[in-house]
Amino acid sequence: MHHEYSYIVLRKYTYYYSLRVPLDIRGQYKTKRIAVSLRTHSKRAALRGSQQVSIQLENHWSAIRVQQTDRMPIIC
């Protein structure tokens, strides 16, 4: 799966995954942006790695959202 929004950035010959933290869960983080080294010089490998990181982050963020929903008071 290749698309325009792969969130990879090349810095000093190494690719990084870089993505802003969504506003609704930003309070759970100390920073507005997540940047993770993909530990590769290859763009092709970086694209594959970025897909894996995206899936992991989305799963993690979904769990945070569920926890936030569970803590919301029920208003009748």
C-alpha positions as CSV (number, residue, x, y, z in Angstrom):
1,M,0.0,0.0,0.0
2,H,1.7,3.2,-1.2
3,H,0.1,6.5,-0.8
4,E,1.0,10.1,-0.6
5,Y,0.8,10.4,3.2
6,S,3.5,8.0,4.2
7,Y,4.9,10.3,7.0
8,I,8.5,9.6,6.2
9,V,11.3,12.2,6.5
10,L,14.9,11.8,5.4
11,R,17.4,13.2,7.9
12,K,21.1,12.7,7.5
13,Y,20.7,9.6,5.3
14,T,18.2,7.9,7.7
15,Y,14.5,7.8,7.3
16,Y,12.2,8.8,10.2
17,Y,8.5,8.4,10.7
18,S,7.0,11.7,11.8
19,L,3.4,12.4,12.6
20,R,1.4,15.0,14.7
21,V,-0.4,13.6,17.7
22,P,-4.2,14.0,17.3
23,L,-5.7,16.9,19.3
24,D,-8.2,14.6,21.2
25,I,-5.3,12.7,22.8
26,R,-2.6,15.3,22.8
27,G,-2.9,15.6,26.6
28,Q,-1.5,12.1,26.9
29,Y,1.8,13.2,25.3
30,K,4.5,15.7,26.2
31,T,5.0,16.7,22.6
32,K,2.8,17.6,19.6
33,R,4.7,15.4,17.2
34,I,6.0,11.8,17.3
35,A,9.2,11.1,15.4
36,V,10.7,7.6,15.3
37,S,13.8,6.4,13.5
38,L,13.0,3.7,10.9
39,R,16.7,2.7,11.0
40,T,17.0,2.5,7.2
41,H,18.6,4.4,4.3
42,S,16.2,2.8,1.9
43,K,13.1,4.6,0.9
44,R,11.3,1.4,0.0
45,A,12.1,-0.1,3.5
46,A,11.0,3.2,5.1
47,L,7.6,3.1,3.4
48,R,7.1,-0.5,4.7
49,G,8.2,0.5,8.2
50,S,6.0,3.6,8.2
51,Q,3.0,1.4,7.5
52,Q,3.8,-0.8,10.5
53,V,4.3,2.2,12.8
54,S,1.1,3.7,11.6
55,I,-0.9,0.6,12.4
56,Q,0.7,0.4,15.9
57,L,0.0,4.0,16.6
58,E,-3.6,3.8,15.5
59,N,-4.1,0.8,17.7
60,H,-2.5,2.6,20.6
61,W,-4.5,5.7,20.0
62,S,-7.7,3.8,19.7
63,A,-7.1,2.2,23.1
64,I,-6.4,5.7,24.6
65,R,-9.7,6.9,23.1
66,V,-11.6,4.0,24.6
67,Q,-10.1,4.7,28.0
68,Q,-11.1,8.4,27.7
69,T,-14.6,7.4,26.8
70,D,-14.9,5.0,29.8
71,R,-13.9,7.9,32.1
72,M,-16.6,10.3,30.8
73,P,-19.5,10.9,33.1
74,I,-22.9,9.6,31.9
75,I,-25.3,12.4,31.6
76,C,-29.0,11.5,31.6
